Amino acid sequence: MTTSSLRLENATVVVNQGTSEEKTILDAVNLEVQAGEFVTVLGSNGAGKSTLFNVIAGTLNLTSGKIYLGDTDVTHLKEIERTHILARVFQDPKLGTAPRMTVAENLLMAERRGQKRRLKSRGLTTEKRAEMAQVADKMGNGLAQRLDVATGQLSGGQRQALAFLMATEKRPELLLLDEHTAALDPKTSAQLMALTDEQIKAQQLTAMMITHNLSDALQYGNRLLVMSEGKIAMDVDGTAKQALTLEDMLAFFNRY
Ligand SMILES: Nc1ncnc2c1ncn2[C@@H]1O[C@H](COP(=O)(O)OP(=O)(O)OP(=O)(O)O)[C@@H](O)[C@H]1O
């Protein structure tokens, strides 16, 4: 039995095939992420970071190669067929939550994702609300006091915290964080980043996080990837990652 949560074998995406615009945007990537790893992903604009997440999530098909989530070959599975295995949080606070529904309704929806219809009959009981308030309180940003507020009325930070809670509700096999703090002000971003790290550790989640923030990429996670021109240009973990400095990273980026 394997302990890897994700495995990519020669994962390749070629766009506009057979035209003068043909381009390889993911270039024979081999990657194995073990259960419990927290991988930060850096790379310049256009390096292929979102493409990597898109093929993992199934929003983009591979031209060739294979993708496994756990022991399952998901290469030909549609996005919807992968949602019970992985969850993704986006940069845009509008994605991932339903704006007209309240915080409690969104949380209930996340909890019931993938459940059979007959199991959905129980509504927002007092117990359920108390449980939600407890979960939302972990975010420490007032979300717990706004359970009955429409999600569209939340602050950006509260909404992203809710999106994170919803994504982790069912303890996904793999959590993809796609610049999830980038649209927030520095203080709120730092707060959500700390909460993210806390929850990943507490729930022992396997996670990958795209960021343009070098300090966050160094401070958080146990492994760091740098993408460049559709390839993995750097892959460090453990003590080698801990030893990396901002200067090392700046020097590395200057070479690309
Ligand atoms: N569906 C597509 N069709 C054509 N080109 C694409 C497609 N998706 C991505 N690309 C191109 O692939 C390259 C990699 O894009 P990608 O969005 O993965 O980069 P990124 O590292 O996420 O960049 P950023 O930091 O700007 O988000 C870019 O040149 C982009 O224009």
The ligand as an SDF file (V2000), in Angstrom:
LIG
                    3D

 31 33  0  0  0  0  0  0  0  0999 V2000
   -5.9740   26.8070  -21.4210 N   0  0  0  0  0  0  0  0  0  0  0  0
   -4.8570   27.4210  -21.8290 C   0  0  0  0  0  0  0  0  0  0  0  0
   -4.6350   27.6680  -23.1410 N   0  0  0  0  0  0  0  0  0  0  0  0
   -3.5110   28.2680  -23.5550 C   0  0  0  0  0  0  0  0  0  0  0  0
   -2.5310   28.6730  -22.7520 N   0  0  0  0  0  0  0  0  0  0  0  0
   -2.6890   28.4690  -21.4400 C   0  0  0  0  0  0  0  0  0  0  0  0
   -3.8560   27.8420  -20.9070 C   0  0  0  0  0  0  0  0  0  0  0  0
   -3.7260   27.7890  -19.5500 N   0  0  0  0  0  0  0  0  0  0  0  0
   -2.5350   28.3410  -19.2720 C   0  0  0  0  0  0  0  0  0  0  0  0
   -1.9110   28.7600  -20.3890 N   0  0  0  0  0  0  0  0  0  0  0  0
   -0.5700   29.3540  -20.4760 C   0  0  0  0  0  0  0  0  0  0  0  0
    0.2840   28.4930  -19.7580 O   0  0  0  0  0  0  0  0  0  0  0  0
    1.2930   29.2170  -19.0820 C   0  0  0  0  0  0  0  0  0  0  0  0
    1.2570   28.8560  -17.6170 C   0  0  0  0  0  0  0  0  0  0  0  0
    0.1200   29.4480  -17.0260 O   0  0  0  0  0  0  0  0  0  0  0  0
   -0.2660   29.2870  -15.4800 P   0  0  0  0  0  0  0  0  0  0  0  0
   -1.5510   30.0290  -15.2920 O   0  0  0  0  0  0  0  0  0  0  0  0
   -0.2110   27.8800  -15.1100 O   0  0  0  0  0  0  0  0  0  0  0  0
    0.9190   30.0680  -14.7750 O   0  0  0  0  0  0  0  0  0  0  0  0
    1.0770   30.4760  -13.2460 P   0  0  0  0  0  0  0  0  0  0  0  0
    2.4160   30.0020  -12.8110 O   0  0  0  0  0  0  0  0  0  0  0  0
   -0.0860   30.0180  -12.4700 O   0  0  0  0  0  0  0  0  0  0  0  0
    1.0840   32.0660  -13.3430 O   0  0  0  0  0  0  0  0  0  0  0  0
    0.5070   33.2080  -12.3630 P   0  0  0  0  0  0  0  0  0  0  0  0
    1.5040   33.3270  -11.2550 O   0  0  0  0  0  0  0  0  0  0  0  0
    0.4830   34.4030  -13.2420 O   0  0  0  0  0  0  0  0  0  0  0  0
   -0.8500   32.7840  -11.9010 O   0  0  0  0  0  0  0  0  0  0  0  0
    1.0350   30.6790  -19.3730 C   0  0  0  0  0  0  0  0  0  0  0  0
    1.8590   31.0620  -20.4540 O   0  0  0  0  0  0  0  0  0  0  0  0
   -0.4290   30.7000  -19.7700 C   0  0  0  0  0  0  0  0  0  0  0  0
   -0.6980   31.7510  -20.6310 O   0  0  0  0  0  0  0  0  0  0  0  0
  1  2  1  0
  2  3  1  0
  2  7  2  0
  3  4  2  0
  4  5  1  0
  5  6  2  0
  6  7  1  0
  6 10  1  0
  7  8  1  0
  8  9  2  0
  9 10  1  0
 10 11  1  0
 11 12  1  0
 11 30  1  0
 12 13  1  0
 13 14  1  0
 13 28  1  0
 14 15  1  0
 15 16  1  0
 16 17  2  0
 16 18  1  0
 16 19  1  0
 19 20  1  0
 20 21  2  0
 20 22  1  0
 20 23  1  0
 23 24  1  0
 24 25  2  0
 24 26  1  0
 24 27  1  0
 28 29  1  0
 28 30  1  0
 30 31  1  0
M  END
$$$$
